[in-house]
Amino acid sequence: MTDQPVAQLKLREEALKAYESGDFIRAADLYLAVEKFLQDNGEIAQAAEIANNRSVALQRAGNPLAALDAATRTDEIFAQMGDLKRQAMALGNQAAALADLKRTDEALARYHRSAELFQQCGEKSLQSLVLKRIATIRFGKKDILGALSSMLDALNLQERLSPQERFLKWLLRLASRLSR
């Protein structure tokens, strides 16, 4: 291994440690350095993955605009590669940032696309998580029936439910029957 890849691996490790310790700004800065190194070396897919890591760190740091900027177009790179899971994750990162920016219609569109892609690649637990986020946004928009429907869909995808989730699922089914 040459010095550059070793240095890049160390930066990745430092970024992960910073993230895990809650130093999200430092993590984002380190991820940016890794991302630039990968781009300079033509490793576009790896750079896009690191950009998404940076997006999550920025989101956790309370900077949704920078998080959106970091994740923008990464979904297109993964789409070109045929990597549905990472494409869906990138869209989810973008949607989370858009939701925090109060751009809820755009967030919903990206979350819906993310959920579709997770369904296509068989990632039920991730699809369920996205559907819960859709439910939260719909509830905030006063689309109560849409929120209930999305939450019920999310719970139906989960293999194991807590007692609270089982009760919620029962309530949602009851509400669904009563609203017909």
C-alpha positions in Angstrom: 0.0 0.0 0.0 1.2 3.5 -0.8 1.1 6.3 1.6 -2.0 8.0 0.0 -4.4 5.1 0.5 -3.1 4.5 4.0 -3.6 8.2 4.8 -7.1 8.0 3.3 -8.0 5.0 5.4 -6.7 6.7 8.6 -8.9 9.7 7.7 -11.9 7.4 7.3 -11.2 5.8 10.7 -10.8 9.3 12.3 -14.1 10.4 10.7 -15.9 7.4 12.0 -14.5 7.9 15.5 -15.5 11.6 15.5 -19.0 10.6 14.3 -19.3 7.9 17.0 -18.2 10.4 19.7 -20.7 13.0 18.6 -18.2 15.4 17.0 -20.3 15.6 13.8 -18.6 18.8 12.4 -15.2 17.2 12.6 -16.5 14.0 11.1 -18.0 15.9 8.2 -14.7 17.8 7.6 -12.8 14.5 7.6 -15.3 12.8 5.3 -14.9 15.8 2.9 -11.1 15.2 2.8 -11.7 11.5 2.1 -14.3 12.3 -0.6 -12.0 14.7 -2.4 -9.2 12.1 -2.3 -11.5 9.5 -3.8 -12.8 11.9 -6.5 -9.2 12.9 -7.4 -8.4 9.2 -7.9 -11.5 8.4 -10.0 -13.3 6.4 -7.4 -16.6 8.0 -8.0 -18.8 5.4 -6.3 -16.7 5.4 -3.1 -16.7 9.2 -3.1 -20.5 9.2 -3.4 -20.8 6.8 -0.4 -18.5 9.1 1.6 -20.5 12.1 0.5 -23.6 10.4 2.0 -21.7 9.7 5.2 -20.8 13.4 5.3 -24.5 14.3 4.7 -25.5 12.2 7.7 -22.9 13.9 9.9 -24.0 17.3 8.7 -27.6 16.5 9.4 -26.7 15.3 12.9 -24.8 18.6 13.4 -27.9 20.5 12.6 -27.0 21.8 9.2 -29.6 20.4 6.8 -28.7 22.7 3.9 -25.1 21.5 3.9 -26.4 17.9 4.3 -28.6 18.3 1.3 -25.7 19.7 -0.7 -23.5 16.8 0.3 -26.0 14.1 -0.8 -27.3 15.8 -3.9 -26.7 13.7 -7.1 -25.2 10.8 -5.2 -28.4 8.9 -5.9 -27.8 9.3 -9.6 -24.3 7.8 -9.3 -25.7 4.8 -7.5 -28.5 4.5 -10.1 -26.0 4.4 -12.9 -24.2 1.6 -11.1 -27.5 -0.3 -10.6 -27.1 -0.2 -6.8 -30.7 0.2 -5.6 -29.9 0.0 -1.9 -27.4 2.8 -1.9 -29.5 4.8 -4.3 -32.4 4.5 -1.9 -30.2 5.5 1.1 -29.0 8.6 -0.8 -32.6 9.6 -1.6 -33.4 9.1 2.1 -30.6 11.3 3.2 -31.8 14.0 0.8 -35.3 13.6 2.0 -34.3 14.0 5.6 -32.5 17.2 4.9 -35.4 18.5 2.8 -37.8 17.7 5.7 -35.7 19.7 8.1 -35.7 22.5 5.7 -39.5 22.4 5.7 -39.6 21.5 2.0 -42.0 18.7 2.8 -43.4 18.0 -0.7 -39.9 17.5 -2.0 -39.0 15.4 1.0 -42.1 13.2 0.5 -41.3 12.6 -3.2 -37.8 11.5 -2.3 -38.9 9.3 0.6 -41.5 7.7 -1.7 -38.9 6.9 -4.3 -36.6 5.6 -1.6 -39.3 3.3 -0.2 -40.0 2.0 -3.7 -36.3 1.2 -4.2 -36.0 -0.5 -0.8 -39.0 -2.6 -1.8 -37.4 -3.6 -5.1 -34.2 -4.7 -3.4 -36.0 -6.5 -0.6 -34.9 -4.3 2.3 -38.1 -4.4 4.3 -36.7 -3.0 7.5 -35.3 0.1 5.7 -38.5 0.4 3.7 -40.4 0.4 7.0 -38.2 3.1 8.4 -38.8 5.3 5.4 -42.6 4.7 5.6 -42.5 5.8 9.2 -40.8 9.0 8.2 -43.4 9.5 5.5 -46.1 9.0 8.1 -44.5 11.6 10.4 -44.4 14.2 7.5 -48.0 13.4 6.5 -49.2 13.8 10.1 -47.4 17.2 10.3 -49.3 18.2 7.1 -52.6 17.2 8.7 -53.0 14.3 6.3 -54.1 12.0 9.1 -55.5 9.2 6.9 -52.3 9.2 4.8 -50.2 9.2 7.9 -52.2 6.3 9.4 -51.9 4.3 6.1 -48.2 4.9 5.9 -47.6 3.8 9.5 -49.7 0.7 9.0 -47.7 -0.2 5.9 -44.5 0.3 7.9 -45.7 -1.9 10.7 -46.8 -4.6 8.3 -43.3 -4.8 7.0 -41.7 -5.4 10.3 -41.0 -9.0 11.3 -41.0 -8.3 15.1 -43.1 -5.8 16.8 -42.8 -4.5 20.3 -46.0 -4.7 22.5 -46.6 -1.0 21.8 -46.2 -1.5 18.1 -48.6 -4.5 18.1 -51.1 -2.3 19.9 -50.6 0.6 17.5 -51.0 -1.8 14.6 -54.3 -3.1 16.1 -55.5 0.5 16.5 -54.5 1.5 13.0 -56.4 -1.5 11.5 -59.4 -0.6 13.6 -59.2 3.0 12.4 -58.8 1.8 8.8 -62.0 -0.3 9.0 -64.0 2.5 10.7 -63.0 5.0 8.0 -64.4 2.9 5.2 
